[in-house]
Amino acid sequence: MASIYKRTNSPYWWVKYRDPATGKHVAISSKIKLTDPKNKIQTKLARYELEERLTSRSKSKTGAFKDWVPMFIDTHYKCGKRNKISYGHLTRFFKTENIVYPDQIDVHLYSRYLLFRIAEGVVKNTVNREFAFLKVLMRHADDAGYLAKNPFLNLRVKWDTSKEKNTISDSEIKLIRGTIIKIQNRNHFFNKKQIASASGIYPEQLSRLLRGKITLQDHPDIAKKLQAGYKKLGISISVFDDPFLTDPSYWVGGRFDKNKIDFLSDSLTIMWSQGLRVGEIYFDLYRDVNLKNKTLRILAKGDRYYHPPIHPVLFKKIEQWKKAGRTHSLPSGFEKSHTRSWVWAKFFKSLDLRHLSAHCFRVTFISRAINAGVPMGKVMRLTNHSRESISLIYQKFDRSQMDDIWDKLEN
């Protein structure tokens, strides 16, 4: 709870401890000089006396979880919604165990809590995250004097290793690209509800038609109603010539309007050619693009910028977007990262590729680069992996040494 240390330019030993009242760390001088080796023993004794005072229980405080945990969360985790949810689950468990005070908890509580939450269908790593917050609470209870001894001081929990991240196969990327191109080539973007409403047919009938369960040739009455609905909507082609109705592979497009399809197309180009994270693909075409050096300015994890070179395919796209009057890399409405991930998840579900996510484009990009023989240092530099040991490798390569990457990543 308290520790002793040497401070630069100070002739004394210093003691550092956490103040139970505020929860903040406090450092005080022991006034015991460093010069005499025996003085270190005196400093340790002073530290032990301080710990005794800090751990002595206050009669004015009950130490019950409900009396101090809500204030503790508001003070230290104002934006910690996840921690509040974790405490809610812990509270439910405490009621089943009749636990009110921290000193009622023993070291075997973890195994009981694990069984309690897994029975509710929760995975082990989620339980470990919730239990990690309980360890934080117990440490604070120890500092505040609600505990004689923290039972979780040396407890280590085992986390399940993460599953291997999926890469996108050649057949899958062909299907993804082909579907997006097909939908873009459609001459209208009315969805199923709009067409069914204008035609006066049941949405279920249209769904069966889109999935190929029935055909227009076998149901001329439906074809007649659809043609009238097309006329109302201003669609000039015959229903028999619209692949949206005659080709089951087109029915995916009925779930996406033109703005979402444009987003899927543009983000696919960026992620497949550049290997950026989903949260990094929205950037300003003027402030974040250096046409002279052919580099991007990307705000990555940790709110730090890095400047990867631009793939030639993306470079041409950026020029096209600028000529079209665009100011950003993605259409409007996709400024938030979770919106982008949601649309891609919806698209993958439509294609029955539920095992994929938008992040798989980045995983595939790295795999392609390594398999193509691009040196690991350049791959790490290009994808901005944040390990400190890798940053030392980054420094060995300058901009001129990165030019041959695109030749090895040609499709």
N, C-alpha and C positions, 0 to 999 in steps of 0.2 A: 504493500500500500504506500509506503514511503521509501525513498531511495536517496543515497548520498552520491555526490559527484563533485568533480573539480570544475571550476569556472575559469575561463580565460581571464588573465590579468587580475585574479583575485588570490590573496594569500591564504584564504580560509576554505574549509570544507563547506559545501552547501547541501541542504536537505530539500528534497522535492516531494510534495504530497498532494493529494486531491482533497479539496475542502468539501466536506459533506453538505454544507449549507448551500453552496453555489454549484457544486459539481466541477469547478474549474481547478486546474493545477496551480499550485502555489509553491514558490521557491523562497527559502529563507537561509540566511547565513548562520552557521553554527558558532561563529566567532572562535573556532578552534583552528589553529594554524596547520598548514600542510607539512611544515618542515620536520616535525617530530613524528616518526612512525607510530609511536604509542598513541598519538592524538587521533589516529583513525579509529582505534578501539573506542575512545571516548565519543567520537562522532556516531559510531554505530549504536552505542548505548543511548545517546540522545535520540536517535531515530526510533529505537524500540520504545522509549518513553512516549514519544509523539504518537506512535501507532496505538499504544495503550489508551491514550486520551481519545484518539479518534474512534476507536472501536468500542469504547465504553457506552453502554446503552443509555439512551435518554428516556427518562420515565414519562416525559411529556409526549413522546411519539409512540404510537402503537406498532408501526412498521407494517401494517396490513397493506397488501398490494393496492387495494382500492383507494387508500389514503394518499399515496404518493406517485403511483405509476402514471395516471393521466397528466399530472403536472409535469412529470419527468419527460413524457413524450412531447408535450407542448413546448417545453423549454429546449430540448435537444433535437427534436425531430418535427419541426413545424410543418415541413412538406413531406413527412414520412408516412404516406398513406399505407404503404406496405407494412410498416411496423405496427400501425394501429390495427390493421386486419389481423396480423400475427397475434397481437395481444388479445384480440377478440376470441380467437381460437383457443389460446392458452386459458383464458377466463372460463370458457365452457368446460375445458378439461379439469381445471381447478375445482369446479363445482362438483364434478363426479368424484373427485378424490378428497373433497372437503378440505381443501387447502386454502388458507386465508393469509398466513404469514410466511415470509421467506424461509424462516428456520424450520418449517414443516417439510421442506423439500429435501430429498435425499439423492444420492448419486444414481439410484436405480430408476429415477423418474423418467429418464430419457427413453428407456426401452418400453415403458408403459405408455408414454405419449406417442411413441412411434406406432405401436399397435393401435392406439385410439384413432390416429389420423389415417393410417392406411386402411382401416376398416371403413372409413368414409370415402375411400377412393382417391386419396391424395398420394402422390409419388414421394419417394423417400427424400429427394433433394429439397422439396418444398417443406417437409417436416424439419429437415436440418436447418433451413433458413429461419423458420419460426423459432426453433430451439436456440439458434445463435442469438436471437434477440432476447430470449429468456436468460441466457448467460450474461448479456449486457445488464439486464435488470438485476441479476444476482450480484454482479460485481458492484453495481451502485449501492445495493442493499448492504453489502459488506463494508463499503466505504462510509455509509451513513450510520453504521453501528446497529443494523437490524439483524446481523448474523454474528454468531460466534466463530463460524468457519464456513467458507464458501465450498460447497460440495463439488462444484463444477470447475474448480481451479485447474485441475490437470486432466479434465475429461476431453477426449478427442473423439469426434464422430467421423464415421466413414461416409464419404460422398460417393454416389454412383458416378462412374465415368460417363461422360457425354457420348451420345451416339455418333457414329461416323457421319460426317456431313455428306450429303448426296451431291454428285456431279450430274450434269445434264448430258445425256448421250447424244450421238449424232442424229438418231431417229427422232428423239424428243425435240431437239432444237429445230429440226426440219418441220415437225408438226406445229411447233409454236410459231415459227416464221410463216409457214404456209397458211395457218388459220388467220393470222393478223392480216396478211396480204389479201386473202379472200374477202375478209370482212371490209377492208378498206376499198376494195373494188366494187362493192355493192353500190348501187345507185340510189339507195335510200337507207335511212337509219331509224326508221320507226320501229318501236319495240312491239312485242307480242300484244300487250294490253291495248295499245293504240290501234293496231290493225284489227284486232278482234272487235273492239268497240265500234270502229268505223264500218266494219263489215256486218255487224249484227250476228256474229257467230259466237259460240261458247269458247272461252279461252282454252278449255280442255281439248276441244276439237283441233284448234290451231296447234297446240302442243303435240298432239299425236301426229299431225301432219309434218311438223318440223322434225320430229324424231324418225320419220319414215314408217310409222305404223300404218298410216293410210296414205293414199295418193289422190291427187286432183282428178286423174282420169277415172278413178273408181267412184268419185263423189262430185259429179258435175254441179250439184246444188251448192256445195261449199265453194267451188271454183267461181260460180256466178256471183255469190255474195262477196267473195274476196275481191273480185274484179271491180264491183261497185264501190267497195271500201277503198280500193286503190285510187279510184277516180276522185273520191271525196278528199283523200289525202294529197292529191296532186301528183300521184305516181303514174307516169305515162306508159310503162311497159305492161305487157300481158303477164298475168300470174303464172302462165305456163313457161314464161321465159325468165322468171325470177329464180335464181339458184337458191335464194333464201328459203323458198317454199319447196323446191324440187330436189335439193341436195341436202341430206341430213347433216352433213359436216358443217353446213352454214348456220345451223340453229344456235350455235354458241354465240354468234353475233347478236342475237336477239336480246341478250342480257346486257349489252354494252352500247352506250351512245357514242357519237363521233368523238367527243372530247376524251372519253376513256380509251378508245381505240388509238387515237393519236398519242396519248400518254404511253400506252403499251408499246407502240412502235418506237417512239423516241427513247424511252427508258431502256428498251431492249438494245438499241444501238449503243447507248452509253455504257451499260453494264457489261455487255458482251465484248465490246472492243476495248474498254478501259479498265474493267475490273473494280469499279468503285462500289462502295457500300450503298445500300438503299438510301441512307441518310445523307449521302454526299452527291447524289446525281442532280440536285436542283442548284444551279448556279447562274450568276449573271453573265450574259454573253458579252458584256462590254467590260465590266470591272474585273471579272474573274478569268478572262481569256486573254492571253498574251499572244497575239498573232505573229509578232516578230520572232519570239523565241519558241513559238508553238508549244506553250505550256499552259496548264490550268492552275488556278488558285483554289484549292479545295479546303473547306473547313472540316477537319476530321475529328476523331475522338479527342477529348481533352481540350476542345476549343482551340486547337492549334492548326495553323495553315501548313499545307505542303504543296509542292508544285510539280506534279507529274507531267511528263511529255504527252502530247495529244496524239492519239492514233490517227493515221491519215484518213480513215473512213469517217471518224468523228469530226475531224477538221473540215472535211467537205460539207458535212451536215451542218456544222456551226455557220459556215458561210451561207448555206441555203436558208437557215433560220433567220439570219440577219437580213438577208435580202427580202424575206417575207415579212419583215417588220417585227419579228419576235425580240423580246428583251431577255428572256430566260430560257433555260434548256428544256423546260417542261411546260405544257399548257397550264393555264390558270386553273386553280382548284387543287393543285397537287404540291402545295408548299410544305405540307406536313408529311413527315416520314411514314407515320402509321397509315395514312390514306393510301400511299403508294403500295405498301405491303399488303393492305387489304384488297386492293384491286387485283394485284398479281395473284393473291391466294384465291380470289374468286375465279380468275381466269384459269388457273391450274385445275381447280375443281371442275370447271366446265369441260376440260379436256381429259378428265379422269387421271390427272397427274398429281394426286394429293400428296405424294411424298416429296414434292418440290416446293421451294419457296423462292422469293426474289433473291435471297442471299446465295442461292445455289449458282447464280451467274458468276459471282465473285469466286466461289470455290472452283468452279469449272475453269475460269480464267487463269487462276494460279496453277491448276493442274496442267492445263494446256501449255503454259509457259515453261514449266519444269520439264514436261515431256518433250518439248521442242528443243531443249538444251540450253535455255536461257540460264545464265549463272544465278545461283540462289541470291547472291547479294543484290543483283539488279531486280530480281522479282520482289524482294523485300522493299527495295527502294521505291519501286513502282506502285506497290500496294499499300505502302505506309504502315507496315506492321510496327507496333510501338515498343517492342522490347528494347531495353537499353543496349544489350549486346549486339543487336542487329543495327542499331544506329551507328555503331562504330564501323560497320561494314559500309553503310551508306556513304560515309565520308571518303571512301576510296574511289568513288565514281563521280565524275562530273557530268554535265549535260551532254557533252560530245560523245561520251562513251555509251549513252543510252540509245543512240540512233538506230543501232542494228536490231533492236528488240522487235520492231514491227515486221521486219523481213522474216523473222522466225515465227511470227504469229499470223502469217497470211492464211486466210481461210481457204 
